[in-house]
Amino acid sequence: MLTSTANYEITWDKLPDDFVLDDEPVDNINQPPLAAALTESLELAGKLPDTAIAITNYGVCATLNQKMVVKAPDWGYVPLIRVPRAEVKRSYTPQLQGDIPTIVMEFLSDTDGSEYSNKPTYPPGKWFFYERVLEVPYYAIFEPDRGELEVYQLDESRRYELQTPDANNRYWIAPMNLFLGIWQGTRQARTGYWLRWWHENGEMLWWGSELVTQERQEKESAQQRAEQEYQRAEKLAAQLRAAGIEPEL
């Protein structure tokens, strides 16, 4: 499958079985928990069907001028895959195996700023690859230590434009029908800034631990209401007996 734009020839080819992927360890200690949190809340809210995938440190492929390019965003969302999931365990090629990712994210760490690289020559920079080759509609760059989030969207000229957050400091990701924003708190022993999803009505998509807490609180509240109702009934029965009236059981 071939796309031609300007001086670049883009083809959508499957990653060869003998292609050596970068197996270096993740250089950002925040990446795994941040990515897992984004995925978990989507799953629990029913926003990650079997036909969609959340990619994290996972090779996204395209062939640029007959040379294979693989980039592994810290997190991304693909709304539809058209092949069995077993075929996309190692890597994913948009157009060939499914849709272009709706959004990709990079979590900043002590690196060389490659998240902003617009380098067009091989191997292309991340920014160039997401914007010009893949044409991913949304690109988010998150600095977890300071809680700073930048969200870019492809404009009419097919270039990334920095978006302005709403009054709640959140960004509307239209294809997902969700807001993306920053939340501060603790999850699994990590206290700091997190990326969270919100419904259009402002309701946050919860993590599993939060759902467990909610269910426990609702159970405790129900028990308290039942105890209060029992005490009121006992008090009323005592008052009736004091007045010479035997209450009906």
N, C-alpha and C positions, 0 to 999 in steps of 0.2 A: 504494500500500500504506500503511495507516494504523495508527498505534499511539496510544492515548490514555492518558496517565499524568498524574494530578492535574490541574493547570490547563494542561498543555502538550499541544498537538496535534502529533504527530510524523508526518511522511510521508516516504517514501523515494522521492525523485525524482532523475532523472538530471540532472547538471549541464548547464545550457543551454550550447549551443555558443558563445554570445556572452558568457558569464559571464567577467568579467575576474579572473583569479587573481592573487594577490600575487606579483610577480616580483622582490621585493627579494632581494638576496644573502643567503646564510646568515650569520647573525650569530655563529655558533659555529664557530671554526676546527676544533674537534675533531669536529664532527658528521659530515662526509663519511667520514673514515677509520674512525670508530667504527661507523657504520652499515654500511659496506662489509665490515668484518671480521665483524660478526654474520651478514650474509647469506652471505658466502663459505663459512664453516664449515658452515652448514646445507646449502648446495648440495653441497659435497664429501662430506658425510656421507649424502647421499640424503634429506635431511629437507626439501627444498623441491621437491616435484613440480610438474609443469606446471599442476596444478589449484590450486596455492597461489601466493601472491605475498608478497614482502617489500616493504613500502612505506617509503619514506624521503623526507621533505620532499614529500609526495605528498598531494593533496587528498582527504580523506575527507568525504563529504557527507551531510547530512540536512536536511530542511526543518522548521523549528521555528515553529509558529504562522504558517505560510504564508510564512516568510522563509528563504531558502537560507542554510545555515551550512556553511562549509568550514574544516576544521582540518587542518593538515599535521604530524603527529607526526614527530619526528626519526627514528623507526624503528617499524615495526609488522609484525605477521604475520597474514595472512589465510589460514586453512586451506583454504578452498574458494571458488573463483569459478565461476559458472555461465554465464558469457558468454565469447565469444572474447577472448583477451588484448588484441587490438587495440582493444576497446571500453573498456578500463580503463587506457589509456596516460596520460591526462590527469588522471583523477580516478576515485574509486571510491565507489559508493553501496551500503552494506550492505543486506541484505534484498532489494533490487532486483536486484543483480548478483552476490550471493554472501553468504557468512557474515559475521557480525560479527567484527572482528579479535579474535584470542585475547589479544593483548597489544599495547599501544602504549608507546613510550618517549619521554621527553624528556631531553635532555642540557643541564644547566644552564650558563649563561654569564652575562655581565654584563647581565642583563635586569631587568625589573621583577617577576620572580617570577610571571609569568603561568601557569606550570605548575601552581600551586596555586590558581588563580582559580576560585572556586565561584560566580561571578557568573551569576545566572539570566536576567537581562534581555538583550535582543538588543544586540550579539552576545554570546553566552554565553561564559564562561571555559572554558579547556581542561578543567579538572577537572570542571566541571559537564557539559560536552559528552561527555566520555568515560564518566563515571559515570551520569548521569541520562538522557542522550539515546541514546548508542550502547549503553550498558551493556557496555562492554568488560570481560571478566573480570579482566584483570590490567593494572595501570598501574605502570610503573617510572620513577623519576626518578633520574638519575645525575649526580653531580658529578665530572667526570673529573679535575679538578686535584687534588682531595683523595682521590679514590677512594672516594666515599661513594655508596651505593646504597640507595634505598628502594623496596620493592615492596609494592604495595597489591592486595588482592583483594576482589572484591565478596562481601559476606557475605549472610546470609539475608535481611536487610532491603534488599538491593540498594544498599548503601552501601560505599564503600571502607574496608577495615580494613588497617592496617599489619601486614605479616607479619614474623615472626621468622625469621632465617636458621637453617640447621642448624649442626651442629658444624664444618662446613667453610666456614661463612659463605656458603652458597649457598641459593638459593630454588628450590623445586620448582614448575615450571610444568606442572601435571598434563596439560592437553590436548596439550602438545607432547612429553610424556614425557621432559623434559630439565630439568636444573638450570641456573639462571642465576646467575653470580657474577662476582667481580672477579679479574682477573689483572694482574700488573705485569710489564712487559717492553717489548721493542722490536719494532715492525713498520713497515716502510717509512719508516724514518728518524724515526718518532715513538716516543719512549721515555716511558712513563707508565703510567697505569691504563687497562685495557680491560675491556669486558664479554665474557665467554666463556660457551660452552655446555659442559655435561658430561652424559654418559650417566648412567643410573641407577647403573651399576656404578662410577662415578667416573672413567671414561675421558673425557678432554677431546676435543672436536671440534676437529680441527686446521685450520689455514690451509694454503693451497697451498704457501707457502714452507717450512712445517714438514714437509709431506709430502715435498717435494723433498729436504730435509736428511735425513729419515729414510731415504729410498731410497738416498741417497748413502752414509750410514753403514752401512746393511745391505750394500750392494755392497762397501764397503771391508772390512767384517768378513768377508764371504764370501771375498774375495781373501786376507785374512790367514789364514783357516782353511785354505784350499787350499794356501797357501805352507807353513804349518806341517806339514800332512799330507805334502807333498812332501818336506820336510826330514826328517821322521821316517822316511819310506820309504827315502830315500837313506842315512840313518844305519844303518837295519836291514840294508840291502843290503851296506853296507861291513862290518858286523860278520859277516855270513854269509860273505862272501868271505874275511875274515881267518881264519875257522874252516875254510876249504877247501870251502865250500858255495857253489855258484853259484845265486843266487836266480832264481826263475822270473819272467819278465817278464809 
